[in-house]
């Protein structure tokens, strides 16, 4: 497991038992990333899931907050939440 850390920021990369990898970006203990997805899971079959978070909540201003992809296709979904 790779961990890059500053006072408030943390980047974790894990390899799961099924061969997939998970990268997570945290700020002050919550999933958060401004310049890309805060959680990326790349599965052994070539598919992946990206989730965009801002301060622990699914959030993206210019598109869907969750992107699912497989070889040959990509599906984007939008998550709505109450404010």
C-alpha positions as CSV (number, residue, x, y, z in Angstrom):
1,X,0.0,0.0,0.0
2,X,1.3,3.4,-1.0
3,X,0.5,6.4,1.2
4,X,1.5,10.0,0.4
5,X,0.6,12.4,3.1
6,X,0.9,16.0,4.2
7,X,-0.5,17.7,7.2
8,X,-4.1,17.5,5.9
9,X,-3.9,15.6,2.5
10,X,-3.5,11.9,2.0
11,X,-3.3,9.7,-1.1
12,X,-3.8,5.9,-0.6
13,X,-3.3,3.3,-3.3
14,X,-4.4,-0.3,-2.4
15,X,-4.3,-3.6,-4.2
16,X,-7.3,-5.7,-3.4
17,X,-7.4,-9.5,-3.1
18,X,-9.3,-9.8,-6.4
19,X,-6.5,-8.0,-8.3
20,X,-8.2,-4.6,-8.5
21,X,-6.5,-1.4,-7.4
22,X,-8.2,1.4,-5.5
23,X,-6.8,5.0,-5.2
24,X,-8.3,7.4,-2.7
25,X,-7.6,11.0,-2.1
26,X,-8.5,12.6,1.3
27,X,-8.4,16.1,2.7
28,X,-8.9,16.6,6.4
29,X,-10.1,13.0,6.8
30,X,-12.8,13.1,4.1
31,X,-12.8,12.0,0.4
32,X,-11.8,15.2,-1.5
33,X,-10.0,16.1,-4.7
34,X,-10.3,19.3,-6.8
35,X,-8.4,18.2,-9.9
36,X,-9.9,14.8,-10.6
37,X,-11.8,11.8,-9.0
38,X,-11.2,11.2,-5.3
39,X,-11.8,7.5,-5.7
40,X,-10.7,5.4,-8.6
41,X,-11.2,1.6,-8.7
42,X,-9.5,-0.3,-11.6
43,X,-10.8,-3.9,-11.8
44,X,-8.7,-6.8,-13.1
45,X,-11.1,-7.2,-16.1
46,X,-10.2,-3.7,-17.4
47,X,-13.3,-1.9,-16.1
48,X,-13.1,1.0,-13.7
49,X,-15.2,3.3,-11.5
50,X,-14.4,7.0,-10.8
51,X,-16.2,8.9,-8.1
52,X,-15.7,12.7,-7.7
53,X,-16.0,14.1,-4.2
54,X,-15.7,17.5,-2.6
55,X,-15.3,17.5,1.2
56,X,-16.8,14.0,1.6
57,X,-19.8,14.4,-0.7
58,X,-20.3,13.2,-4.2
59,X,-20.0,16.4,-6.3
60,X,-19.1,17.5,-9.8
61,X,-20.1,20.8,-11.4
62,X,-19.5,20.0,-15.1
63,X,-20.9,16.5,-15.3
64,X,-21.8,13.3,-13.4
65,X,-20.1,12.5,-10.1
66,X,-19.8,8.8,-10.9
67,X,-18.4,7.3,-14.1
68,X,-18.5,3.6,-14.8
69,X,-16.4,2.2,-17.7
70,X,-15.6,-1.1,-19.4
71,X,-13.6,-1.8,-22.5
72,X,-15.8,-0.5,-25.4
73,X,-18.3,1.4,-23.4
74,X,-18.7,4.1,-20.7
75,X,-21.7,5.1,-18.6
76,X,-21.9,8.3,-16.6
77,X,-24.5,8.7,-13.9
78,X,-25.6,11.7,-11.9
79,X,-26.1,11.7,-8.2
80,X,-28.6,14.2,-6.7
81,X,-28.6,15.1,-3.1
82,X,-30.4,17.5,-0.9
83,X,-28.7,20.7,0.2
